[in-house]
């Protein structure tokens, strides 16, 4: 079962799955993430420095415009920050802070390919390109900077297609130059997250961004964001591993039901991303979270079937796909995968019989 198609897919909100299945992206994923790990270690050290030496709001540092030397953040020219306008504050965001930014990005020929105004993100949550995620903690609130980002920390070899304006596509392996204004930052506490609307808003935003990375075959990044989505969508009602006690949350029964439904979608999506990197044990836990609440969720059953196949349990996979096929009789993908599994099971049974016959034959000779 290599391909999961349309009607059988529980990957809510995802598109172009067939196209993605044709790409051999997992090897690239491992290579890129191996390189990015070192980069984020650099960012972690910067973040520790920030947490120890910043948050002194209101201190004067003297404003200047365009007279700063460029800062080679990584020391290899792949991420360069130049201050256009200094801030009069020395307040810098830490990882996880909610920040408001306005930015526009252009490719080297000057064409603007990305633009956001009063855009809110959580630092370190991959809600912007990685290069910006790494530079924002190096900025003071109120600062305007130019950031030159190598393709490795932008949109890489895939580039980025702009469906609204083909002239604003990001070419493959393109450097991006951003002008970024850090307008505000806030460290949220529990009181900020007790509101149902806020938690659902954040959870949905993380899920949608995770879908974006999934569609780019960036499965590890997608997994991290799906988990972040669950942090906002979880509650103690039916989930012992969640962050907050039910009594601490000011949610109605309707709110809890809505969060539960959103959470199950994310668990299904998370399982699919985990399957893509062959993390079958983790994926199994994800689908079990769905099936514990919805035993007849056909898409979770289909996912679990794929997981069992990956773990070598062909018969178990067949049983699950038969259940999924009963629930979705019109799904061609389930029927096709079920047929393949049945053929595989017959082949395995035949091979086992041959092996036993050889073993018995050798025993008789002795």
N, C-alpha and C positions, 0 to 999 in steps of 0.2 A: 504493500500500500504506500506508494511513494507520493501520490498526489491526492490532495484533499480539495474537493471542488465545491463550488457554489452551494447547493442546497444542503449538503451534509456538513458544511463548515459552520462551527460555532464561533468562528472568529468574527464577532460582531464588529461592524464598521470598517472591516478591512476590504481592500480592493486589489485587483490584479494578482490574485493568488496563483493562478495558472502560470502567469508570466514569471512569478518569483520562483516557482518550483523548477523552472528550466535553468535557473542560474546556480552555478556551483559556488555558493557564497560562503560556505562554512569554513573552508580553508583560509580564505581571505579574512574572515572574521577573527580567526585565531591569531593570524599574523598581525593584523591591525591592532587588536586589543593588547597583544603582547607589547607593542611599541607604546601604546597609549598608557599602559600601566606605569611606565617610568615617568611619563609626563605628569600623571596625576599625583605621583609621589612628590614631584617638585611643587605642584599646586598645594599639596597638603602641608608641606613645610611653610610655604608662604602664608597659608591660612593660620597655622599655629602662631606665626609671628604677628599676624593681624590681631588675633584674639588677645595676645599678650600686650600689644602696644598701641591699640587703637580704641575707638569709642570715646574719644575726648571731644565731645561736641562743643562747637563754638570757638575753638582755638583758632587764632589767626595764623595763616601761613603766607599771606600776601598774594594777591592775584597777579597773574601775568598771562599773556596771550602769545602762544606759538613760539616761546623762547626756550622750550625744554629740549634737551637732547633725547633722541629715541632710546627707549629701553628695550634691549633684546632679552625678552623674558626667559627664554630657554637657553640662550647662548649659542643657538645654531641658525639664527635668522628666520626661523619658521613662525615666530610669533613676536611681533614688534609693536610696542605701544609708544605713542608720542602724545604728550599732553598739548591740546589745542588751547584750552582755557582751564587754569587752575581753579580749585574751589577755595573758599575761605574757611572751610571746615576740614577737620581731620577724621571724619567718621567714615569708616570703611565697612562694607558688609562681610559677614562671615558665611561659611557654608550653611545652607538651609534657610538663610534670611530671605524674606520677601522683599524684592526690589522692584522699583519702577524705573524703566529705561525708555529712552527714545533713541532709535538708531536707524541708519540706512547703510546698506552695503552695496558696493559696486565691484565689478570686475575690472581688470587693468585698463580696458579701453574706455572706461568712464561710465558705462551703462549701469544704472541702478537696478539691482536684481532683488533687493529685499528692503523693506521699509516697515518700521513699527513705531507707533507713537503711544506714549503712556502705557507701555507694555509691561505687565507684571509677570515675574517669574520667581521661582525659588532657586537660589544660587546652587549650582552643582547638580541640578536635576535634568540636565540635557534638554532644556526647553529652548535653548538657542544652540548655535554651533559650538563645538567644544572650545574653540579658541576664545570666544566671547565669555564662555563660562569660566575660563581660567583667568581672564583679564579683569573682569568686573570686581573681584575681591581686591584687586590692586588699585582701584579707583576710590577717590573720596566723593562723598555725596555732593552734587553740584558740579563735579568735574566733567569736562568734555574732552574726549581723547580720540585720536585716530589709531586704529588697530589694523595692522597688516597680518593676515592669517594665511599660512600655507594651506594647500588643499588637504593635506593630511589632517588638519584640525578644523576643516570646513566641510565641504561636501564631497571630498575625495574623488575617486575615479568614476563614480556614478554621476557626479554633478547634480543639478536640481532642475527639474522641468517646471516651468511656469505655465499652468493651464490657461491662465487669463491673458498672458502676453508672451508669445514665443520669442520675442526679441529680448525678453528679460530672463531667458534660461541661463543657468550657471553651467558653463561647459565642464567637461570632465577635467580633473586635475587642475582646476583654476584657483589661483590666489584670489582672495577677497580682501577688500579694503573697507573697513567700517568706520563711520563717525558715530561715536556713542556718547550719549549724555546720561549720566547716572543721576536721576532726579530724587530718589528717595530710597531708604532701606528701613526695614522693620524686623525685629526679632519677635516672632509670634509666640505667645504662651498658650496655656490650656484654655484660657477664657476666650481667646480668639477663635478657637476651633470647636467650641460647643454649639455653634450655630449650624443647623442642618444645611442651610443654603450654601454656606461657605465650604463645608466639608464635601458636599456633593460637587460643588464647582471645582474645587481642587482635584478631587478624585477623578472627575470626568476629564479634566485638562491633562492629568498625568496619563490616563488611559489613551486619550487621543494622540498624545505625543509618542507614547509607546507604540501605537499602531503605525505612526509615521516611520519610526526606526525599524519596525518589523518589515514594513514594505520595502525598506532599503537593505534587507538582509542583515541588519545590525541586531542580531538576536540577543546578545548579551546586554546591550544597552536597553533594548525593549524589556527584557526581564527585570532590570533594575527599576524601570519606570512603572511597570505593572505592580511591582511590590510597593512602590511609593504610593500608587493609587490605592492599594489595599489599606495602607495606613490611615487614609482619610475616610475610606468607605466602611471600614470594619467597626464592629461594636461587640460587646460581650454577649449579645443575644444570639446564642447558637455557635459562637466561635471562641473557644477558650484561649486562643493565641492572640486575640486582638488587644489593642492598646488601652482602651478606656473601659471602666465599669459602666454598665448600663445606667445605673442610678445617677452617674455623674453627667449624663447627657440629657439635654432637654428636647427629646424627640418624642413625637407621637407614634402610635402604632403604624400609621400610614407612612411616616418618615422612615421608620425601621424597615418596613417592607420594601420601600423604594431603594434604600441602601443595600438591602439583601440582594435584590434583583441586579443592581449594578455590580455588586461584589461578585456574584456568580458569573457574570459576563467576563469580568476581569480574570477570575480564576481559570475560566475556559481559555481565554487568550494567553494567559501565562503558561498554561499547560502546552499550548501549541508551540510557543517559543522555546520551551524547554525540550520538547520533542525534537525541534530542529537542531539542537546541539547535543542530542542523544543523552540528555539528563533525565533518564526514564524514571528513576526513583523519585526525583523532585516533581516531575510531571504527574506521576501517579498520586502523590499527595494533593496536588492541585485539583485533579479531577475528582478525587474522593471528597474534597470540600464541596464540590457541586452536587455530587450524587447523594451525599448525606442529607442535603436539603431537597433535592429534586431527583429521586431515584430513577425517574423515567425521562430524564433529560437526554434525548437521543444524541445530541452532539457531544455531550460528555461521555456517553457510552462509546461512541465512535472513537473519541480521543483515547479512551482507556483501551479499546481494542488495538489501536496503533501502538500504544505503550507496551501492551503484553506481547505483541508481535516483536517489538524491538528487544524485549527481554527474553525472547525465545519460546514463549508460551503460545504456540500456534492454535492449539485447541481452545484455550481460554479466549483468545482473540476472536475465533470464529463464533463462540457463544455470544460474545458481546455485540459483534456486528449483526448477528441474527436478530438480537433484540432491537438494535438500532434500525434494522431493515423493516421490522414489524411496525415500528413507530413512524418510519418515513418510507413507505413502500414505493414512492415515486422517485426516490433518490437513486440516480444512476451510479453515482460515485460509490455509494455504499454497496450496491449490487455488484459492481465491478470488482471492488476490493474484496468482497466476500467470496466471489468466484475465484479470485487469485489465491486467497487463503486456503480454500478447499483443495485446490490443485496442489498447493504447497504441502498441505497435511497428508495428502495421498502419497506424495513423493517421499516425505519423511517416513511414513509408515512402510513404504516399500523398501527404503534403505535400511530400516531397522530389521525387517524380516531377512534381508540378505545378510546382514551382519550376524544375526542369530544363527542362520543356516551355516555360515562359515565357521562360527564358533562350535556348533554341534558337530560339524564335519571333522574338525580338528580333534575334538574330544573322542570321536569314534576311532580315529586312526591311532590314537595313543592307547 
